[in-house]
Amino acid sequence: MIDNIIAHLDKVKKSGKGYQARCPAHDDNGPSLSLREGDDGRVILHCFAGCSAQSVVTALGLSMADLFPPTNQPRRPPPAPGVSRRELHAAADFERSILFILKCDAKHGKPISQVDMRRGQVAQQRLALARRVA
């Protein structure tokens, strides 16, 4: 989604959770346009010089509809109230890390404590839950 918008911009660079670029709606010497992808797949953009989203997409030769996921794809709600998809993926990565460490320890003959075994089971349960809500 956001890649389509970025392809039309100049001087794009990664910035935090999104990107910065030159705003096409005004004579921009430095990157004043901020954009990122929302949890629902839409592209969120903001020009710090004050250009409207409409003027930005018009200058790109696009329409406001290009900022949103295709209508044939249903919008997915967040995985849980107050939890973004990005946070869910970060938590799942953490649980996978725990399982990876336990597998490496077992492979190298290191004894696995009961506490670590239980934590591995919790990690598996959390990953199963994450797969259901993602």
N, C-alpha and C positions, 0 to 999 in steps of 0.2 A: 504494500500500500504506500508507505512513505517513500520507498525507492523510486516510484514513478514521479513523485514531486521533486525529489532530490535531483533526479536526472535532468530537470529543467533549470536548475539553479547554478549560480557561479560561486566559486570560493567557498565550497561546503566543507565544514570541519565538524568532527564529533565534539559534543559539548554536554557533559553530564549525561542525562538520560535521553538526550536528543541531539540536535544539530544546530549549527549557526551557518548562515549564508548571507550573501548580499541580497538585499530586497530588490526585486525586479520592478516594483511599483514607483520607486523614486531613485534619484541619482545617489547611489549608496557607495561611499568610499570604503567603508569597513562593514563587516557583517552585522547588520542590525536586525536580521530576521531570525527568529528562533522557531524551531519546529520539532515536534516529537509525535510519536504515535500513542494515542490513548489506549486504555485497556480494552475498549470496545472496537479497536481497529481503525478509528478515524484519525486523521492527521490534524493535529492542533498546531496552529501557527500564530505568531505574534510579531509584529514589526514594532520595534522600540522607537522608531521615528514617527509612529502614529498611523501608518497606512492600514486600511481595513483589510480583512481577509479577502473580501470580494475584489478589491483592487489588486491584491497580490496574485490571486488565481487568474484574474483577467489578463494581467501583464504576462503571465506564463502561457497564455493561450488555452487555459483550462477552465473548468466550471467548478462551482462549489460542490457539485456531486462527486467530483474527483477526490475530494477530501474524505469521503466516506466509503466503507466497504461496499462491494456490489450488493444490490438488493436481493439477489438470488441466494446469498449466504445469510442465514439467520444470525442476528447479533447474539453473542453469547453473554449471559450475565456474568458478573464477577463470580469467582469460585465460592466465595463466602462473604457475608456482609463485612465490609471494611478491609478485605484482603484483595489486593490486585493480582493479576496473573503473573506479573513480574515477581512479586513477593512469594507467590506459590511456587514458581520455578526455582527461586533461590532456596527456599526451604527444602524442596525435593533434592536439589543438588547437595545440600548439606547431609540429608539422610543417605544419599548414595555414597557420599564420602565415608560415612561411618561404616557402611557395609563393605566398602572397598578396603578400609583399614583392617576390619575383622578378617576378610578373606586373605589379605596379605599375611597377617599374623598366623593364621591357620596354615597357609602354604609353607611358611618358614618354620613350622613346628612350635611356635610360641603358644603356651597354654592360654586358653580363653577363659576368663573368670565367669562366674554365674551372672555377675552384674553386667559384664560386657555382652554375654549371650542374650540377656533380657533386653539390653539396649538395641541389639541387632534385630530382635523381634519387633520392637517398637518402630524401628526404622522401616522394616518391611511393611508393617501395618500402615504407617503414615504414607509410604509411597503408593500403596494400594488405594488409599483414600484419595490421594492427589490425582491418580489416574482416573478415578471416577468423576471428579469434579472439574477436571481440566477440559 
